[in-house]
Amino acid sequence: MRKTVYTAVLAISVGLVMPFCKKSGSTNTDPCKTEATLSVTTSPASGSTEAPSVGPNFPLTVTINSAVPGSGVTIEVVAHPESSTTNFFKETKPSTTKVTDFSISGTPSGVVCVTEITVTSKSCATNKWTGSYRYSKK
């Protein structure tokens, strides 16, 4: 009987003490677990094909619809002819605002070009949005 009482007391004691035994300083500060997934729209719209235009510069507006991460984002824009991977335009901008404007220059005439946009959180590299559109200069 004594053995049963001691076992019960020991089990109750362990059950009461265990919740207080945790690793100190184990706060979860991983921004990838708390950061909103990036949601972005562009003008011209990602996935679109624009009608040929005179140029010489082609405006692009990148709008972050989700919450902008506290440390901001990096927006990279590259443009190249559809038949090539050689970029004639590349610009990278850090941003902490919802709207960022670009002006694409150096577009060759009479060629369909692809503009690729990548928005990456500065605090969580896996929180990334990518999009692209096609356009051409008359």
N, C-alpha and C positions, 0 to 999 in steps of 0.2 A: 504494500500500500504506500509506504514511504517513497519507494522508487517511482511510483506513478505520480505522486504529488510533486516530487522534485522535477520530473520530466515535464509536467504541465507548467510549473513555474518557469522553468528554463525556456520552454517554447513561447510562453507569453512574453517573457523578458526580451527574447530575441526579436519577436514580432513588434515590440514597442520601440526597440533601439534601432533596428535596421533602417527605417525611413530617414533617420537623422544622419546616417553614415553615407555621405555622398562625397564625391571628389570636390574639393574646394576649388573655386575659380573656374568652374566648368560652364561658364555662361556661353551661350551660342551666339557668336558674333559673325557668323558666316553670312555676308550680304546676299549670297546667291539663294539662301533659303527665305529671305524676307523681302527681297527686292521685287517690285512688280515687273512682269514680263513686258519687254518693250513692244509697244504698238505704235506704228509709224505710218503716215501717209505722205505722199509726195505729189508735187505738181510740177511737171506732168505726172500723171498717175503711174505707179508701178504696174507693169504688165501691158502698158498701152504702146501703140505705135502712132507717133505724131505725124501730121501731114508735113510735107517738105516746107521749109521756111527759109527766108532770105538770110537771117543771121545778122551780123557775124557772130554775135554772142547769143547763147541760149540760156535763159534763166531756169533755175531749179530751186524749188522751195521744199525743205524737209521739215515736216511737222511731227513732233512726238505727241501722241494722243494719251499715252499712259503717263504715270508719274515719272518725272525725270529723276534718275538716281541722284542722291545727295552729292556724290562726287562728280556727277556729270557724265557726259558721253563723248565719244570720239566719232565724228562722222567722216567717212572717206568716200569720195566720189571719183570714179575713173570713167573715162570714155575712150572708146576705140572703134574702128571700123568693124562691122559685123563679121567680115571675112578675116580678121586679124586679132591677135591678142596684144599687139603693141599699142599702148595707150598714147594718145596725143594730148590727153588732159588727165591730170591727177591733182586733187587737192584734199587735204585733211584738215578738219577744224575741230577743236575742242568746243563743247557747248554745255551750258547749264540752263539754257532756255528752251522753250517749247518749239520755237521756229528759228530755222537757220537757212539763209539764202546763199546760193552759189550762182556763178555765171560761167558757163562752159564756153571756152574759147578754143580756137585752133581747129574747128571742125572742117574736114575736107569736103569739097563740093561734090554733089551727085553720088554720094555713097551713103548707104544706110549705116548708121552708127548705133552702138549700144552704150547706154550710160548705166553703170552699176553703182548702187548706193549700199554702204554698210554702216550701220549704227551699232556701236558697241559700248556697253556700260564700262566706265573706268574702274568700278569696284568689283565687277563680276564679268570676266571675259566670256563666259558662256551665255550671258544675257545679251543676245545679238539679234539684229533684224537685218535682212538683206532684201533688196528689190532691184529691179531694172526696168528700163523702157527703151524704145527705139525711136530714132528721129533721123532726119537728114536735112542737109543744107542744099538749097537750090543752086 
